């Protein structure tokens, strides 16, 4: 991941966390949530961020694997195409 994008995503996430925290201060749920230790929010944010990265890298891995499969398929199909061309030249 590009460092600039990473920092931007981190700042955006912290901004969203800040806005959510401000909104929760106004609601009745805020009394219960304010009793939670501050580090709990970081743990939850870390779990969500970890899930996002896991999804992202799994998608990239599938794309790389698909490209490799296509490349190997081309390597396998090339001799078959050449044999077909030779066969057509001899018969045609």
C-alpha positions, 0 to 999 in steps of 0.5 A, spaced: 500 500 500 502 506 498 504 510 504 500 516 502 494 512 502 495 508 508 496 515 512 490 518 509 486 512 510 489 512 518 487 519 518 480 518 515 479 512 520 481 516 526 476 522 524 470 517 523 472 514 530 472 521 533 465 523 529 462 517 532 465 518 539 462 525 538 455 523 536 455 517 542 456 523 547 449 526 545 445 519 545 443 515 551 448 509 549 453 514 551 453 513 558 454 505 557 460 507 552 463 512 556 464 507 562 468 503 557 476 503 557 479 508 551 483 502 549 477 498 547 476 502 541 483 501 539 482 494 539 475 494 535 478 499 530 484 494 529 480 488 528 476 492 523 482 494 520 485 487 520 479 484 517 479 490 511 487 488 510 485 481 510 480 482 505 484 486 500 490 482 500 486 475 499 483 479 493 490 481 490 492 474 491 486 471 487 488 476 482 495 474 482 494 466 482 489 467 476 494 471 472 499 465 473 494 460 471 493 464 465 500 464 463 501 457 465 495 455 460 498 459 455 505 455 455 501 449 455 496 451 449 502 454 445 505 447 443 498 444 441 496 450 437 503 449 433 501 442 432 494 444 429 497 449 425 502 443 422 497 438 421 492 443 417 498 445 413 500 438 411 492 436 410 490 443 407 
